C-alpha cells in the first residue's frame, strides 16, 4: 500500500482527502494550517481538513511555518506528497523530495490562490484541473495531466467547486499510481500564456452596480458562497447570497432597488434588472427575499446601493 502525506486546508482539499482515505492509499500524515484564532480550540474553529481528520482519527500536523517545521513529513518516508489548497509555500527540501499539487485551473492560466473566483469573474466558459509537479515558483511546475470542466452561466463558486472536485478525483483515480511510478512525463508550462488569480481581498467584495450588466452578475456569482459580495444601502452592508439574470428592462438608476417580486429583490443595472433571492444585512441572519421584504426590505425600495 502506497504511503501518502497530504497537505491541504480548504473544503476542496477536504474532498480530495476523503477520496484518498476511501482508496487504497495509506495516509501516514495530514498537514493543514493552524487555526487562525489560537484561543478558540473548539471544533467549530477547525478548518475543513482538520475537522475531517478529527472525525476519522487521522494523524494531523499543523506547523505555523512549514519551511521550518518539515522534518516530520520526511520522517514518514511517503511514496508521494500531495498538496491541494494548503496555504503555505513549501521548503526546497520538500519540493526536491517530490510534491504533486492539485490546482483548479488549466495552467498556466490562473496561477495563484483564487483561480475559480477569477474564471467566474471573467465570464469564462471553461476551466479545469491540473496535476502539477511542484516547484519553488508558485504553480509554475510541469503538468502531468489536465481535464476540462464546462462553466455554465448559472454556476456560482459553490457549484463550480463541486464540479471541479469531481473532476480532480477522477484525474487522481486515473493517474496517481502512474505518477508515483514515474510512468507519466510532466510537460513544461508555456510561460508566454501565464495569467494570475491572486487571493480575493476585502475590497473585491464590494459590488459596483455602475459596471456592465454581465460583469456585475459575474462578480456577484463568483463570490457565492464565499466570501459573499455586498453593497452598501441605507448606510449598511447588504450581502448578496444569490443572484439571477432577467430580461426585464428598466430606466431606473444603476444600483436602485426597483421593488420585489415572487423571486426576490429587483435591482437596476445597465438598464436591466438583477434578482436577489437571498439577502443578509451585516450581523444579521441570511433571509429569503420574502422574509427580508417583510422586515427591512420594503424600506429599501427607491434607494440606491453605494450612493454617497
PEDAGI-V261915 format. One record per residue. N is the residue number from 1. RES is the residue in one small letter. SS is DSSP state (a for helix, b for strand, c for the rest). PSI is psi in whole degrees, 0 to 359 (none if undefined). Layout:
[[N,RES,SS,PSI] [N,RES,SS,PSI]]
//
This chain:
[[1,x,c,127] [2,x,b,136] [3,x,b,134] [4,x,b,135] [5,x,b,129] [6,x,b,132] [7,x,b,119] [8,x,b,161] [9,x,c,323] [10,x,c,177] [11,x,a,317] [12,x,a,313] [13,x,a,322] [14,x,a,319] [15,x,a,325] [16,x,a,318] [17,x,a,319] [18,x,a,319] [19,x,a,315] [20,x,a,321] [21,x,a,322] [22,x,a,351] [23,x,c,184] [24,x,c,56] [25,x,b,149] [26,x,b,108] [27,x,b,102] [28,x,b,341] [29,x,b,141] [30,x,b,131] [31,x,b,127] [32,x,c,169] [33,x,c,146] [34,x,c,160] [35,x,c,139] [36,x,c,321] [37,x,c,93] [38,x,c,345] [39,x,c,338] [40,x,c,101] [41,x,c,10] [42,x,c,157] [43,x,a,334] [44,x,a,339] [45,x,a,356] [46,x,c,149] [47,x,c,163] [48,x,a,321] [49,x,a,317] [50,x,a,319] [51,x,a,317] [52,x,a,317] [53,x,a,318] [54,x,a,321] [55,x,a,340] [56,x,a,15] [57,x,c,43] [58,x,c,141] [59,x,c,123] [60,x,b,139] [61,x,b,132] [62,x,c,74] [63,x,c,142] [64,x,c,321] [65,x,c,104] [66,x,c,341] [67,x,c,339] [68,x,c,347] [69,x,c,60] [70,x,c,353] [71,x,a,325] [72,x,a,324] [73,x,a,314] [74,x,a,327] [75,x,a,332] [76,x,c,345] [77,x,c,56] [78,x,c,156] [79,x,c,333] [80,x,b,148] [81,x,b,128] [82,x,b,131] [83,x,b,147] [84,x,b,112] [85,x,c,51] [86,x,c,309] [87,x,c,5] [88,x,c,150] [89,x,c,139] [90,x,c,150] [91,x,c,159] [92,x,a,325] [93,x,a,324] [94,x,a,320] [95,x,a,317] [96,x,a,329] [97,x,a,322] [98,x,c,113] [99,x,b,128] [100,x,b,122] [101,x,b,139] [102,x,b,115] [103,x,b,127] [104,x,c,63] [105,x,c,171] [106,x,c,81] [107,x,c,143] [108,x,c,10] [109,x,c,134] [110,x,c,56] [111,x,b,146] [112,x,c,188] [113,x,c,354] [114,x,c,52] [115,x,a,327] [116,x,a,317] [117,x,a,312] [118,x,a,320] [119,x,a,320] [120,x,a,316] [121,x,a,322] [122,x,c,356] [123,x,c,29] [124,x,c,151] [125,x,c,350] [126,x,b,156] [127,x,b,206] [128,x,b,195] [129,x,b,140] [130,x,b,134] [131,x,b,118] [132,x,b,142] [133,x,b,115] [134,x,c,143] [135,x,c,179] [136,x,c,335] [137,x,c,135] [138,x,c,121] [139,x,c,29] [140,x,c,1] [141,x,c,168] [142,x,c,150] [143,x,b,128] [144,x,b,306] [145,x,b,154] [146,x,b,156] [147,x,b,152] [148,x,b,143] [149,x,b,131] [150,x,b,139] [151,x,c,118] [152,x,c,158] [153,x,c,341] [154,x,c,358] [155,x,c,144] [156,x,c,177] [157,x,a,320] [158,x,a,311] [159,x,a,324] [160,x,a,320] [161,x,a,315] [162,x,a,321] [163,x,a,321] [164,x,a,328] [165,x,a,313] [166,x,a,318] [167,x,a,316] [168,x,a,319] [169,x,a,318] [170,x,a,321] [171,x,a,317] [172,x,a,317] [173,x,a,321] [174,x,a,337] [175,x,a,345] [176,x,a,313] [177,x,a,320] [178,x,a,324] [179,x,a,315] [180,x,a,323] [181,x,c,10] [182,x,c,37] [183,x,c,1] [184,x,c,127] [185,x,c,118] [186,x,c,149] [187,x,b,132] [188,x,c,140] [189,x,c,151] [190,x,c,107] [191,x,a,341] [192,x,a,349] [193,x,a,15] [194,x,c,135] [195,x,c,165] [196,x,b,150] [197,x,c,82] [198,x,c,160] [199,x,c,144] [200,x,c,132] [201,x,c,167] [202,x,a,322] [203,x,a,337] [204,x,a,349] [205,x,a,342] [206,x,b,126] [207,x,c,129] [208,x,c,107] [209,x,c,359] [210,x,c,354] [211,x,c,165] [212,x,c,151] [213,x,a,305] [214,x,a,327] [215,x,a,318] [216,x,a,314] [217,x,a,314] [218,x,a,322] [219,x,a,315] [220,x,a,312] [221,x,a,335] [222,x,a,343] [223,x,c,8] [224,x,c,114] [225,x,c,24] [226,x,c,134] [227,x,c,4] [228,x,c,118] [229,x,c,161] [230,x,b,163] [231,x,b,164] [232,x,b,124] [233,x,b,140] [234,x,c,36] [235,x,c,19] [236,x,b,150] [237,x,b,128] [238,x,b,114] [239,x,b,142] [240,x,b,100] [241,x,c,354] [242,x,c,158] [243,x,c,145] [244,x,b,139] [245,x,b,156] [246,x,b,168] [247,x,b,8] [248,x,b,133] [249,x,b,158] [250,x,c,154] [251,x,c,5] [252,x,c,158] [253,x,c,152] [254,x,c,131] [255,x,c,1] [256,x,b,134] [257,x,b,109] [258,x,b,327] [259,x,b,196] [260,x,b,147] [261,x,c,193] [262,x,c,343] [263,x,c,336] [264,x,c,198] [265,x,b,131] [266,x,b,125] [267,x,b,134] [268,x,b,141] [269,x,b,116] [270,x,c,43] [271,x,c,14] [272,x,b,174] [273,x,b,138] [274,x,b,149] [275,x,b,132] [276,x,b,114] [277,x,c,340] [278,x,b,128] [279,x,b,158] [280,x,b,114] [281,x,b,142] [282,x,c,130] [283,x,c,355] [284,x,c,174] [285,x,c,159] [286,x,c,135] [287,x,b,146] [288,x,b,153] [289,x,a,323] [290,x,a,314] [291,x,a,320] [292,x,a,319] [293,x,a,317] [294,x,a,343] [295,x,c,257] [296,x,c,349] [297,x,a,318] [298,x,a,332] [299,x,a,348] [300,x,a,344] [301,x,c,126] [302,x,c,346] [303,x,c,163] [304,x,b,144] [305,x,c,144] [306,x,c,28] [307,x,c,129] [308,x,c,none]]
//
